[in-house]
Amino acid sequence: MDKVILIMKQYFSYFLWRSFLLLPLFFIGSLSAATLNVYTYSSFTSDWGPGPKLKKAFEDQCDCKLNYVSSDDGVSLLNRLRLEGKNTQADVVVGLDDALMTETRSLGLVQPHGLNLADLKLKPELNWQAADFIPFDLGYFAFVYDRQKTQPVHSMAELLNSNARIIYQDPRTSTPGQGLLIWMQAIYGEQAEQAWQKMRQRTVTVTKGWSEAYNLFLQGEADYVLSYSSSPAYHLMAEKSDRYAAVLFSEGHARQVEVAALTKFSKQLELGKQFLTFLLSEEAQQIIAVNNWMLPVREGVELPDAFSQLIQPKAIGFTPEEIHQQRQAWIRQWRSAVSR
């Protein structure tokens, strides 16, 4: 019996000795495994989106873990941050856009990034001045159609007066849907409600987010889907097909700049700043362009030939401040027009 107790004591001492030896390694491993929580939208984190490739590239250089938490679309993303408030787990938010910047600031959900914009090599035409948001891609809203099935229109007026079937996204949950709201206001102004009534007659369905709308279009449920002027680049590159194209409207197109920021309650400020800087690296900008199918915001990024075949829209619209002041009124007007 004494021999058994002695053996057990020796084993216990050995176990404690090994544990103390491994304890520093445990702490070193814990310190090196810092996690950055990034809130973004679902198409960004999908297998075919830029999220997985960006995650691998960033983790290879940061000695950290990148954890995505996704919402359906950009406006849903803001709604989630608003509801969570100070209890949010988000360190960085990726996928709001310039139309939502003023509202996000007013809710106290982000903080200054402290980065030197002069070092970020942004395109001069952006004239980017924001101290809290950085742009990571840009695009022009456009209606995409199937060349094999549809003869294209050439203006919003022609579209609304046609017999076309249209799918677009809800402006209350989706940044493309919000983009259409801005686009219609920029073209029609005080006559926007009448234009929406015409749009209602052409509408097959209004989806919560972009992915659902585009998939329905590809299944043949509509003649046109609200997307981006750069969307056909995907089909040109991934499918080697020019079947799908975007319509160039004579009135011009609303432009979107997608943005990222440190949340007000971020627990990983330095790591978050590192990630924001990474998003504007040449490597990340190339990944975003050919996986999110948007245009780079950084100067001098080389793009595949497919991007040279895209339409070149003229930008129309409003400042972020003007959108913030009018957004809720425009949504009420849209709801009134489409519910009749």
Buried (B, 14 or more C-beta within 10 A) or exposed (E): EEEEEEEEEEEEEEEEEEEEEEEEEEEEEEEEEBBBBBBBBBBBBBEEBBBBBBBEBBEEEBEBBBEBBBBBBBBBBBBBBEEBEEEBBBBBBBBBBBBBBBBBBEEEBBBEBEBEBEEBBBBEEEEBEBEBBBBBBBBBBBBBBBEEEBEBBEBBBBBBEBEBBBBBBBBBBBBBBBBBBBBBBBBBEEEBBEBBBBBBEBBBBBBBBBBBBBEBBBEEBBBBBBBBBBBBBBBBBEEEEEEBBBBBBEBBBBBBBBBBBBBBBBBBBEBBBBBBBBBBBBBBBBBBBBBBBBBBBBEEBEBEEBBEEBBEBEEBBBEBEBBBEBBEEBBEBBEEBBEE
